[in-house]
Amino acid sequence: MDDIWLYISLFILGLAIGSFLNVCIYRIPLPDKSIYSPRRSFCPECNQSIKAYDNIPLLSYLLLGGKCRHCKTKISLIYPIVELTTAVLFLIMYLRFGQTLEFVLAVIFVAILIPIFVIDTRHYIIPNVISLTGLILGLGIVGLIAYERGSIDFLRIRLIGFVVGGLSLWLIAIIGGAIMRKTAMGGGDVKLMAIIGLFLGAWKELVMVIGISALTGAIIGTFLIVIGKKDRQSPIPFAPFLAGAAVIVLVWGDQLWDSYLQLAGWN
C-alpha cells in the first residue's frame, strides 16, 4: 500500500513539473516573455489569466474539454502530452533507479530533455538557458554521486563524456557540412550532446545515443519526405532524436548493449 501512495505521489509530482515545463516551452523562445512574468498562466489567444482551478495539470484540460474557458479556443494537445509524459517518465525512472541520487539525476535529465524536444521541434532552436541549467544541475548531482560512492572515477567518466559527447557531434557536424556543403547541425545540438555525455557517461552510452538517433532520424526523415511533409532541402531538427535516444539509453542501455554484443558475436 505504501508503494502505491509513493507511485501516486511521484505521478502527481511529474504532472506538476510537466506543467512548469509547459511554461518554459511556451515562454522561453519568445523574446518578450519570461518564465517569471507574468506570474499567472494565461490563454495565448485571449490573454485572460487562468484561474488556479483551471490550471490543474491534465485534469483541467479534461474538464474543460480541451478549450479555454473564456474564448473557447482549443488548447494545444501538447500541454497534456508534456504533463503526462513527464509523470510517466518520473515513474519509470523510479522503477529503474529507486530512492537514490541516480534517480534525482535521471529526473533532472528528463526535465531538461522534454522542453528541448518540443522547442527544437517547433522553433529549430535549443535555448542556451536550458543547456546551461542542465550543465549546472548535472555537474552538481554527478559530484554528489561521486562523493557518495567515494569514486573519483565516476566523476572522471562523466566529465570525459561531456567533452567527448560535444566533440563527437561537432566533428560529425563539420564532416557533414563539408559533404553536403551546408550547415549540417547547429551548435545547440553539439551542446546537447555534451550534456548527454555528462548525464550518461562516455563511450558505449554515446555510441548508442548517436546510433539510435541517427537511425530514427533517417527513418522518420525519409518517411516525412515520402508523404510530402518535407523535401530533401527541408531542415529537420535533430535534438528530438538525440533526446529520445538518450532516454532509451538511460533506461535500457545496458540491455541494448548486451543484445548488440550477442548479435555481433562478441559476447
C-alpha positions as a Python dict, from the first residue, in 0.01 Angstrom:
ca = {
    (1, 'M'): (0, 0, 0),
    (2, 'D'): (287, 237, 82),
    (3, 'D'): (431, 175, -266),
    (4, 'I'): (101, 267, -430),
    (5, 'W'): (90, 602, -249),
    (6, 'L'): (452, 663, -342),
    (7, 'Y'): (378, 596, -709),
    (8, 'I'): (73, 825, -695),
    (9, 'S'): (280, 1099, -532),
    (10, 'L'): (553, 1065, -794),
    (11, 'F'): (293, 1076, -1072),
    (12, 'I'): (139, 1394, -929),
    (13, 'L'): (486, 1547, -889),
    (14, 'G'): (560, 1460, -1251),
    (15, 'L'): (237, 1626, -1364),
    (16, 'A'): (328, 1941, -1168),
    (17, 'I'): (680, 1950, -1312),
    (18, 'G'): (533, 1888, -1657),
    (19, 'S'): (304, 2188, -1609),
    (20, 'F'): (607, 2405, -1530),
    (21, 'L'): (788, 2265, -1834),
    (22, 'N'): (492, 2377, -2046),
    (23, 'V'): (551, 2731, -1922),
    (24, 'C'): (918, 2701, -2020),
    (25, 'I'): (831, 2555, -2360),
    (26, 'Y'): (592, 2839, -2444),
    (27, 'R'): (775, 3137, -2293),
    (28, 'I'): (1149, 3076, -2326),
    (29, 'P'): (1162, 3103, -2710),
    (30, 'L'): (967, 3431, -2701),
    (31, 'P'): (1185, 3742, -2652),
    (32, 'D'): (908, 3939, -2480),
    (33, 'K'): (815, 3666, -2230),
    (34, 'S'): (976, 3533, -1912),
    (35, 'I'): (906, 3222, -1707),
    (36, 'Y'): (871, 3458, -1408),
    (37, 'S'): (648, 3724, -1562),
    (38, 'P'): (355, 3733, -1585),
    (39, 'R'): (324, 3520, -1272),
    (40, 'R'): (-15, 3378, -1367),
    (41, 'S'): (-64, 3149, -1665),
    (42, 'F'): (-274, 3299, -1941),
    (43, 'C'): (-450, 3199, -2260),
    (44, 'P'): (-223, 3292, -2554),
    (45, 'E'): (-532, 3365, -2766),
    (46, 'C'): (-742, 3596, -2544),
    (47, 'N'): (-472, 3681, -2283),
    (48, 'Q'): (-712, 3608, -1995),
    (49, 'S'): (-541, 3490, -1678),
    (50, 'I'): (-610, 3126, -1598),
    (51, 'K'): (-764, 3061, -1257),
    (52, 'A'): (-599, 2806, -1030),
    (53, 'Y'): (-892, 2563, -1067),
    (54, 'D'): (-849, 2576, -1446),
    (55, 'N'): (-475, 2515, -1420),
    (56, 'I'): (-466, 2171, -1258),
    (57, 'P'): (-227, 1958, -1465),
    (58, 'L'): (-405, 1719, -1702),
    (59, 'L'): (-732, 1727, -1506),
    (60, 'S'): (-829, 2082, -1606),
    (61, 'Y'): (-766, 2003, -1972),
    (62, 'L'): (-1007, 1710, -1950),
    (63, 'L'): (-1273, 1902, -1753),
    (64, 'L'): (-1261, 2197, -1994),
    (65, 'G'): (-1287, 1970, -2295),
    (66, 'G'): (-953, 2095, -2425),
    (67, 'K'): (-1081, 2455, -2465),
    (68, 'C'): (-1019, 2790, -2296),
    (69, 'R'): (-1299, 2872, -2052),
    (70, 'H'): (-1318, 3233, -2178),
    (71, 'C'): (-1269, 3234, -2556),
    (72, 'K'): (-1333, 2862, -2624),
    (73, 'T'): (-1015, 2839, -2832),
    (74, 'K'): (-877, 2488, -2845),
    (75, 'I'): (-588, 2426, -2606),
    (76, 'S'): (-292, 2265, -2778),
    (77, 'L'): (-272, 1892, -2714),
    (78, 'I'): (98, 1937, -2643),
    (79, 'Y'): (15, 2064, -2291),
    (80, 'P'): (-143, 1744, -2153),
    (81, 'I'): (104, 1532, -2352),
    (82, 'V'): (402, 1705, -2185),
    (83, 'E'): (243, 1671, -1840),
    (84, 'L'): (155, 1305, -1887),
    (85, 'T'): (491, 1219, -2044),
    (86, 'T'): (678, 1382, -1756),
    (87, 'A'): (470, 1195, -1498),
    (88, 'V'): (514, 858, -1671),
    (89, 'L'): (889, 909, -1712),
    (90, 'F'): (921, 1001, -1343),
    (91, 'L'): (762, 667, -1255),
    (92, 'I'): (985, 480, -1500),
    (93, 'M'): (1296, 645, -1354),
    (94, 'Y'): (1192, 549, -1002),
    (95, 'L'): (1133, 189, -1106),
    (96, 'R'): (1474, 189, -1274),
    (97, 'F'): (1682, 364, -1005),
    (98, 'G'): (1480, 355, -681),
    (99, 'Q'): (1536, 604, -398),
    (100, 'T'): (1887, 704, -500),
    (101, 'L'): (2077, 1006, -622),
    (102, 'E'): (2080, 836, -962),
    (103, 'F'): (1701, 877, -963),
    (104, 'V'): (1742, 1251, -894),
    (105, 'L'): (1994, 1274, -1178),
    (106, 'A'): (1756, 1086, -1409),
    (107, 'V'): (1450, 1303, -1344),
    (108, 'I'): (1656, 1621, -1385),
    (109, 'F'): (1780, 1480, -1716),
    (110, 'V'): (1425, 1410, -1828),
    (111, 'A'): (1311, 1757, -1721),
    (112, 'I'): (1586, 1907, -1938),
    (113, 'L'): (1524, 1686, -2242),
    (114, 'I'): (1146, 1734, -2266),
    (115, 'P'): (1146, 2112, -2330),
    (116, 'I'): (1444, 2074, -2563),
    (117, 'F'): (1249, 1811, -2759),
    (118, 'V'): (942, 2031, -2802),
    (119, 'I'): (1115, 2367, -2852),
    (120, 'D'): (1354, 2235, -3117),
    (121, 'T'): (1066, 2065, -3296),
    (122, 'R'): (869, 2391, -3302),
    (123, 'H'): (1136, 2659, -3336),
    (124, 'Y'): (1454, 2480, -3454),
    (125, 'I'): (1647, 2617, -3155),
    (126, 'I'): (1784, 2486, -2827),
    (127, 'P'): (1781, 2779, -2581),
    (128, 'N'): (2112, 2832, -2401),
    (129, 'V'): (1931, 2883, -2070),
    (130, 'I'): (1810, 2522, -2076),
    (131, 'S'): (2151, 2385, -2176),
    (132, 'L'): (2322, 2589, -1903),
    (133, 'T'): (2067, 2478, -1643),
    (134, 'G'): (2126, 2116, -1741),
    (135, 'L'): (2502, 2162, -1717),
    (136, 'I'): (2491, 2320, -1370),
    (137, 'L'): (2242, 2073, -1223),
    (138, 'G'): (2414, 1779, -1390),
    (139, 'L'): (2755, 1874, -1252),
    (140, 'G'): (2609, 1919, -906),
    (141, 'I'): (2433, 1582, -886),
    (142, 'V'): (2718, 1395, -1058),
    (143, 'G'): (2952, 1544, -799),
    (144, 'L'): (2724, 1432, -515),
    (145, 'I'): (2702, 1078, -655),
    (146, 'A'): (3081, 1061, -687),
    (147, 'Y'): (3115, 1181, -326),
    (148, 'E'): (2852, 932, -203),
    (149, 'R'): (3030, 646, -379),
    (150, 'G'): (3376, 769, -287),
    (151, 'S'): (3461, 725, -654),
    (152, 'I'): (3657, 986, -843),
    (153, 'D'): (3633, 756, -1146),
    (154, 'F'): (3256, 818, -1166),
    (155, 'L'): (3315, 1192, -1189),
    (156, 'R'): (3602, 1146, -1433),
    (157, 'I'): (3396, 929, -1671),
    (158, 'R'): (3109, 1179, -1670),
    (159, 'L'): (3342, 1470, -1741),
    (160, 'I'): (3503, 1271, -2022),
    (161, 'G'): (3151, 1201, -2151),
    (162, 'F'): (3080, 1575, -2152),
    (163, 'V'): (3391, 1651, -2358),
    (164, 'V'): (3372, 1350, -2591),
    (165, 'G'): (2997, 1394, -2643),
    (166, 'G'): (3036, 1752, -2757),
    (167, 'L'): (3345, 1684, -2969),
    (168, 'S'): (3191, 1381, -3140),
    (169, 'L'): (2887, 1569, -3263),
    (170, 'W'): (3097, 1873, -3352),
    (171, 'L'): (3314, 1654, -3576),
    (172, 'I'): (3006, 1495, -3731),
    (173, 'A'): (2869, 1845, -3798),
    (174, 'I'): (3197, 1957, -3959),
    (175, 'I'): (3224, 1646, -4179),
    (176, 'G'): (2855, 1652, -4269),
    (177, 'G'): (2872, 2021, -4357),
    (178, 'A'): (3173, 1963, -4583),
    (179, 'I'): (2999, 1678, -4763),
    (180, 'M'): (2660, 1849, -4803),
    (181, 'R'): (2809, 2199, -4841),
    (182, 'K'): (2566, 2347, -4592),
    (183, 'T'): (2520, 2360, -4216),
    (184, 'A'): (2455, 2001, -4112),
    (185, 'M'): (2396, 2058, -3743),
    (186, 'G'): (2359, 2354, -3509),
    (187, 'G'): (2569, 2448, -3210),
    (188, 'G'): (2275, 2369, -2984),
    (189, 'D'): (2290, 2004, -3088),
    (190, 'V'): (2661, 1994, -3000),
    (191, 'K'): (2591, 2141, -2656),
    (192, 'L'): (2307, 1894, -2604),
    (193, 'M'): (2531, 1601, -2689),
    (194, 'A'): (2788, 1728, -2437),
    (195, 'I'): (2518, 1739, -2170),
    (196, 'I'): (2403, 1389, -2266),
    (197, 'G'): (2760, 1269, -2216),
    (198, 'L'): (2766, 1431, -1871),
    (199, 'F'): (2444, 1263, -1762),
    (200, 'L'): (2505, 922, -1923),
    (201, 'G'): (2882, 879, -1932),
    (202, 'A'): (3133, 813, -2208),
    (203, 'W'): (3196, 552, -2474),
    (204, 'K'): (2923, 289, -2516),
    (205, 'E'): (2646, 525, -2399),
    (206, 'L'): (2749, 790, -2650),
    (207, 'V'): (2783, 533, -2928),
    (208, 'M'): (2430, 409, -2861),
    (209, 'V'): (2280, 759, -2846),
    (210, 'I'): (2442, 862, -3175),
    (211, 'G'): (2349, 533, -3342),
    (212, 'I'): (1986, 530, -3227),
    (213, 'S'): (1929, 899, -3303),
    (214, 'A'): (2087, 872, -3648),
    (215, 'L'): (1879, 563, -3732),
    (216, 'T'): (1547, 705, -3609),
    (217, 'G'): (1623, 1042, -3767),
    (218, 'A'): (1690, 878, -4104),
    (219, 'I'): (1375, 666, -4086),
    (220, 'I'): (1143, 949, -3982),
    (221, 'G'): (1308, 1200, -4216),
    (222, 'T'): (1263, 962, -4511),
    (223, 'F'): (903, 897, -4412),
    (224, 'L'): (827, 1272, -4400),
    (225, 'I'): (980, 1316, -4745),
    (226, 'V'): (781, 1023, -4887),
    (227, 'I'): (448, 1159, -4757),
    (228, 'G'): (530, 1509, -4880),
    (229, 'K'): (564, 1684, -4543),
    (230, 'K'): (931, 1763, -4611),
    (231, 'D'): (1159, 1779, -4911),
    (232, 'R'): (1529, 1696, -4933),
    (233, 'Q'): (1626, 2056, -4861),
    (234, 'S'): (1396, 2098, -4559),
    (235, 'P'): (1567, 2128, -4220),
    (236, 'I'): (1483, 1852, -3975),
    (237, 'P'): (1559, 1921, -3607),
    (238, 'F'): (1799, 1662, -3465),
    (239, 'A'): (1761, 1737, -3093),
    (240, 'P'): (1432, 1542, -3061),
    (241, 'F'): (1607, 1229, -3188),
    (242, 'L'): (1903, 1284, -2954),
    (243, 'A'): (1667, 1338, -2660),
    (244, 'G'): (1460, 1030, -2737),
    (245, 'A'): (1771, 816, -2782),
    (246, 'A'): (1917, 949, -2455),
    (247, 'V'): (1607, 842, -2260),
    (248, 'I'): (1617, 496, -2419),
    (249, 'V'): (1984, 454, -2330),
    (250, 'L'): (1928, 588, -1978),
    (251, 'V'): (1666, 323, -1904),
    (252, 'W'): (1758, 28, -2124),
    (253, 'G'): (2116, 100, -2231),
    (254, 'D'): (2281, -198, -2060),
    (255, 'Q'): (2031, -446, -2206),
    (256, 'L'): (2061, -296, -2554),
    (257, 'W'): (2441, -306, -2541),
    (258, 'D'): (2445, -670, -2426),
    (259, 'S'): (2197, -763, -2701),
    (260, 'Y'): (2413, -588, -2961),
    (261, 'L'): (2724, -773, -2846),
    (262, 'Q'): (2541, -1104, -2862),
    (263, 'L'): (2414, -1034, -3214),
    (264, 'A'): (2765, -931, -3321),
    (265, 'G'): (2905, -1249, -3168),
    (266, 'W'): (3130, -1059, -2927),
    (267, 'N'): (2968, -1182, -2609),
}
